[in-house]
Amino acid sequence: MDGIKKRDFFKKFHSERITVREDNLRLLRDFKATDEGKNLETYLKDKAWEADLEGETRVYLVKDDNDSIALFFSLKCGLLYKKYQYDELDEEKKEFVDLLIAAMQKGDYELLAEYYESGLCDEKEMKQLIEIAYNRLELKVEEKQLQDGGYTLKVEECYSAIEIQHFCKNSLYKKNECIGISLGFGIFWEIIVPLLCEITEKVGCKYIYLFAADQTDDDEVRKLVQYYKNELKFSDVEDMIIIKPYYDTDCFGLVQDVPKLKKHREAVWEEFSDV
């Protein structure tokens, strides 16, 4: 089967919110996760309906043209952010930045010049520390003016995002084995990604992220993480921070740039093309 036919196979699926039809509650009885996904199965059967009704999370069932559930996933708004550079400095550098701030507050430019020529670090790093000091001073002024420091977490940058909170296939669902492509792969690129693209046409969003519940030992290859990276094109979170709830403690945060979603979608199917 060539790449086009393989891609077309997944177009027979569709997604719908779990609460669209009460009959979906009956269909959930035929959903069974693998042993590793038992918590997701429990969520789907015990909590998903209420979560969707309340609007906390949108839960989607992915079905074929026979109304059989192949997979479920959920989406919710999220946020990524970057900490202030000051917070990432070692203690010695922080003390030096504090001295710079004190000199700036006094308007003591002679002292600032002495610090600049102190030889503590090279010129490039010195300029960076001065910039950090200046930004931190502005933050202090802002906090004093707004007087909301107790209710607001101030960070260097915020990035709009959507979290794929759950992503679990039905182990009882039997697809055409001749297709040669995993169910999760095909449904992600042909069902979930178009929905994400539709959402991001209406609401600004820079990233998609998820938490991979990979329980592999540290000395082994994390197969689920590698699957998300290689097949679904997610990557490690490097210079940002994801807010992670307690129940995702042992999970690995992975992220994908929204503008690249469409490009990735076309590229992955080219790998299966006979052309």
Backbone torsions as a table, in degrees:
resi	resn	phi	psi	omega
1	MET	NA	126.4	-176.6
2	ASP	-79.2	175.4	-174.3
3	GLY	-60.1	-38.9	-178.4
4	ILE	-65.4	-45.0	179.9
5	LYS	-66.0	-36.8	178.3
6	LYS	-64.8	-39.8	178.9
7	ARG	-68.1	-41.5	179.7
8	ASP	-62.1	-30.8	-179.9
9	PHE	-56.4	-38.8	-176.0
10	PHE	-81.9	-8.6	179.1
11	LYS	-77.6	-8.2	175.8
12	LYS	-78.1	-12.7	178.4
13	PHE	-84.7	157.5	174.7
14	HIS	-146.3	158.7	178.3
15	SER	-114.1	147.2	174.9
16	GLU	-146.8	147.7	178.1
17	ARG	-63.0	143.3	-174.4
18	ILE	-60.3	-32.0	-174.9
19	THR	-89.6	5.2	-180.0
20	VAL	-63.6	-36.6	-178.6
21	ARG	-134.8	132.9	178.3
22	GLU	-64.5	-25.1	179.5
23	ASP	-63.2	-19.3	178.3
24	ASN	-62.6	-28.8	177.6
25	LEU	-61.2	-37.7	177.8
26	ARG	-69.2	-39.3	-177.9
27	LEU	-65.9	-25.5	-179.3
28	LEU	-63.4	-21.7	179.3
29	ARG	-61.9	-27.5	-177.9
30	ASP	-94.1	14.0	177.6
31	PHE	-100.6	128.0	179.3
32	LYS	-139.1	125.8	178.2
33	ALA	-89.0	167.8	172.5
34	THR	-71.2	172.4	-179.8
35	ASP	-57.7	-37.0	-179.0
36	GLU	-69.8	-20.8	-177.1
37	GLY	-108.5	22.0	-177.9
38	LYS	-59.5	-36.8	179.0
39	ASN	-64.1	-35.4	178.6
40	LEU	-69.5	-38.1	177.0
41	GLU	-63.6	-42.4	178.3
42	THR	-61.8	-42.9	178.4
43	TYR	-60.0	-47.0	-177.3
44	LEU	-59.1	-43.4	-173.7
45	LYS	-83.5	-26.8	-173.2
46	ASP	-108.9	-25.9	-171.2
47	LYS	-127.5	-22.1	-171.1
48	ALA	-62.9	-41.1	-177.7
49	TRP	-59.4	-50.1	-178.9
50	GLU	-65.7	-40.7	-179.8
51	ALA	-61.3	-39.6	179.7
52	ASP	-70.9	-41.1	179.0
53	LEU	-61.0	-40.1	-178.0
54	GLU	-77.1	-12.8	178.6
55	GLY	83.2	4.4	179.0
56	GLU	-65.8	-41.6	179.6
57	THR	-141.0	143.2	173.8
58	ARG	-98.4	118.3	-176.9
59	VAL	-105.4	128.3	-176.4
60	TYR	-118.6	136.5	171.5
61	LEU	-99.9	133.1	176.3
62	VAL	-102.7	120.4	-174.2
63	LYS	-122.7	158.9	172.5
64	ASP	-93.9	-174.5	-176.5
65	ASP	-73.8	-2.6	175.0
66	ASN	-101.0	8.4	179.0
67	ASP	69.8	21.3	176.9
68	SER	-89.9	136.8	-178.5
69	ILE	-81.2	121.8	178.5
70	ALA	-96.7	-30.0	-171.9
71	LEU	-166.8	156.3	170.3
72	PHE	-132.4	151.4	176.3
73	PHE	-146.4	164.5	177.9
74	SER	-139.7	152.5	-179.1
75	LEU	-128.0	145.7	173.1
76	LYS	-152.1	158.1	178.1
77	CYS	-67.9	145.3	179.7
78	GLY	-140.9	-174.9	-178.5
79	LEU	-154.9	133.8	172.1
80	LEU	-113.1	152.1	177.4
81	TYR	-149.7	165.2	178.5
82	LYS	-116.3	129.6	179.2
83	LYS	-68.9	159.6	173.8
84	TYR	-63.6	142.4	-179.6
85	GLN	-59.3	-30.9	179.5
86	TYR	-57.1	-41.1	-176.7
87	ASP	-66.0	-19.2	-177.1
88	GLU	-96.3	-1.2	179.3
89	LEU	-79.1	155.4	172.7
90	ASP	-75.7	169.8	-173.2
91	GLU	-61.4	-37.8	-179.5
92	GLU	-63.3	-43.6	179.7
93	LYS	-67.7	-38.0	178.3
94	LYS	-61.4	-42.2	179.1
95	GLU	-62.2	-39.0	-179.8
96	PHE	-67.8	-41.4	178.2
97	VAL	-62.9	-38.2	177.8
98	ASP	-62.3	-36.5	177.0
99	LEU	-66.5	-40.3	177.5
100	LEU	-61.8	-42.5	-179.8
101	ILE	-62.5	-44.2	179.7
102	ALA	-60.0	-41.0	178.9
103	ALA	-66.9	-38.3	178.7
104	MET	-65.0	-40.0	-179.7
105	GLN	-63.7	-34.1	179.5
106	LYS	-84.2	-12.7	-175.8
107	GLY	70.0	28.6	-177.7
108	ASP	-89.9	86.5	-175.1
109	TYR	-75.2	-24.8	175.9
110	GLU	-66.0	-42.4	178.7
111	LEU	-66.1	-38.7	177.4
112	LEU	-61.8	-39.5	178.3
113	ALA	-64.6	-38.4	178.0
114	GLU	-64.0	-42.6	178.5
115	TYR	-62.5	-40.7	-177.7
116	TYR	-61.8	-36.4	-176.5
117	GLU	-95.9	11.1	-174.7
118	SER	-68.8	-22.7	-179.0
119	GLY	79.7	14.0	179.0
120	LEU	-61.5	-34.6	179.4
121	CYS	-153.3	174.5	-178.5
122	ASP	-72.2	170.4	-173.2
123	GLU	-60.4	-39.9	-178.7
124	LYS	-62.8	-46.4	-179.3
125	GLU	-69.1	-36.5	178.9
126	MET	-60.3	-44.0	178.5
127	LYS	-61.8	-37.4	178.9
128	GLN	-65.8	-42.3	179.9
129	LEU	-65.8	-38.1	177.5
130	ILE	-64.9	-39.8	177.8
131	GLU	-64.7	-41.0	178.0
132	ILE	-62.3	-41.8	179.7
133	ALA	-63.3	-43.6	-179.3
134	TYR	-63.2	-45.5	179.8
135	ASN	-64.2	-37.4	179.4
136	ARG	-68.6	-37.3	177.6
137	LEU	-63.9	-43.0	178.4
138	GLU	-62.6	-36.8	178.1
139	LEU	-62.8	-43.6	179.8
140	LYS	-61.1	-41.7	178.7
141	VAL	-63.8	-43.4	-179.4
142	GLU	-62.6	-44.7	-179.5
143	GLU	-61.6	-38.7	-180.0
144	LYS	-66.8	-37.9	-179.2
145	GLN	-72.6	-43.3	-175.9
146	LEU	-80.4	-29.6	180.0
147	GLN	54.5	39.9	179.3
148	ASP	-122.2	21.1	-176.3
149	GLY	-58.4	-27.7	-179.1
150	GLY	-79.4	-10.9	-175.3
151	TYR	-121.8	-3.9	-175.2
152	THR	-128.1	129.8	173.5
153	LEU	-92.9	113.7	-177.8
154	LYS	-94.8	129.5	-178.6
155	VAL	-130.7	169.8	-177.1
156	GLU	-72.0	-44.2	-179.7
157	GLU	-143.2	146.1	172.6
158	CYS	-118.2	144.4	-179.0
159	TYR	-129.5	123.4	178.0
160	SER	-66.0	145.0	-174.7
161	ALA	-156.1	162.6	171.8
162	ILE	-123.5	132.6	178.5
163	GLU	-98.7	128.9	166.3
164	ILE	-84.2	97.8	-169.9
165	GLN	-77.6	-37.7	178.7
166	HIS	-132.1	147.1	-179.7
167	PHE	-157.3	100.5	-171.0
168	CYS	-146.2	129.9	179.0
169	LYS	-92.1	158.1	178.5
170	ASN	-86.7	113.9	-176.5
171	SER	-68.4	-16.1	179.0
172	LEU	-85.0	-12.6	-178.0
173	TYR	-78.3	129.5	-179.1
174	LYS	-108.3	114.0	177.3
175	LYS	-96.8	172.4	177.5
176	ASN	-65.1	110.4	-175.9
177	GLU	-65.0	-19.9	-179.3
178	CYS	-71.9	-11.6	-175.0
179	ILE	-66.9	-33.1	175.2
180	GLY	72.5	14.3	179.3
181	ILE	-131.6	140.1	-177.9
182	SER	-66.5	148.3	-179.3
183	LEU	-60.4	-44.4	-178.9
184	GLY	-61.7	-40.6	179.1
185	PHE	-60.2	-54.3	-176.1
186	GLY	-63.4	-43.0	-178.4
187	ILE	-70.2	-36.1	178.0
188	PHE	-59.7	-50.4	-174.0
189	TRP	-77.5	-29.3	-175.9
190	GLU	-101.9	-17.1	-179.1
191	ILE	-116.9	-51.6	-174.4
192	ILE	-75.2	-46.8	-177.3
193	VAL	-61.4	-44.1	175.9
194	PRO	-59.0	-36.6	177.3
195	LEU	-65.8	-42.7	177.9
196	LEU	-62.3	-41.7	179.4
197	CYS	-64.8	-37.5	178.0
198	GLU	-64.4	-43.2	179.1
199	ILE	-62.6	-44.0	-175.4
200	THR	-76.3	-7.6	171.0
201	GLU	-75.7	-23.4	-175.9
202	LYS	-105.6	-27.5	-178.1
203	VAL	-129.5	131.4	179.5
204	GLY	-60.8	132.1	-179.4
205	CYS	-157.2	130.2	-177.9
206	LYS	-99.8	-31.9	-174.6
207	TYR	-133.8	153.1	166.6
208	ILE	-112.9	137.6	177.8
209	TYR	-143.2	163.2	178.4
210	LEU	-153.7	169.5	175.4
211	PHE	-116.5	120.2	-179.7
212	ALA	-86.2	116.8	-179.4
213	ALA	-83.6	72.3	-177.7
214	ASP	-101.9	111.9	-176.8
215	GLN	-95.1	15.9	-178.8
216	THR	-63.1	142.6	177.0
217	ASP	-62.1	153.3	-175.4
218	ASP	-58.6	-30.4	-176.4
219	ASP	-89.5	8.6	179.0
220	GLU	-117.1	162.3	176.8
221	VAL	-71.4	129.5	179.8
222	ARG	-81.8	95.5	-171.1
223	LYS	-65.1	-40.3	-178.5
224	LEU	-67.4	-42.8	177.9
225	VAL	-60.8	-44.6	179.6
226	GLN	-64.6	-34.6	177.5
227	TYR	-63.1	-47.5	179.3
228	TYR	-62.8	-36.0	-179.2
229	LYS	-73.7	-48.8	-173.4
230	ASN	-78.1	-43.1	-173.9
231	GLU	-92.7	-36.9	-176.6
232	LEU	-105.3	0.2	170.8
233	LYS	66.8	28.8	172.4
234	PHE	-82.8	163.4	179.7
235	SER	-140.3	168.4	178.9
236	ASP	-65.8	152.2	174.6
237	VAL	-86.3	116.0	-173.1
238	GLU	-104.0	-58.0	-174.1
239	ASP	-112.9	21.7	177.7
240	MET	-131.3	171.6	178.8
241	ILE	-125.1	134.3	174.7
242	ILE	-102.9	133.2	175.1
243	ILE	-75.9	117.2	-174.2
244	LYS	-114.4	122.6	177.9
245	PRO	-70.2	164.0	-174.1
246	TYR	-60.4	-34.3	-176.5
247	TYR	-73.5	-9.0	176.1
248	ASP	-104.6	21.1	-173.4
249	THR	-53.8	-43.3	-175.7
250	ASP	-93.2	13.8	-177.9
251	CYS	-99.9	161.1	-177.3
252	PHE	-108.8	122.7	179.9
253	GLY	-76.2	131.6	178.5
254	LEU	-132.4	150.0	-172.4
255	VAL	-136.7	155.2	176.7
256	GLN	-142.8	137.9	-179.1
257	ASP	-75.8	123.4	-177.4
258	VAL	-57.4	-45.3	-179.7
259	PRO	-57.2	-20.5	-178.6
260	LYS	-92.5	-7.5	-176.4
261	LEU	-57.5	-49.1	-178.3
262	LYS	-62.7	-41.7	179.0
263	LYS	-63.4	-44.4	179.0
264	HIS	-62.0	-38.1	-177.9
265	ARG	-61.3	-42.8	179.5
266	GLU	-72.6	-37.8	-176.6
267	ALA	-65.7	-40.0	-176.1
268	VAL	-66.3	-32.6	-179.1
269	TRP	-78.1	-24.3	176.6
270	GLU	-62.9	-27.9	179.3
271	GLU	-65.1	-22.7	-177.9
272	PHE	-103.1	5.1	-177.6
273	SER	-82.4	145.0	176.8
274	ASP	-82.8	-10.5	-176.9
275	VAL	-75.1	NA	NA
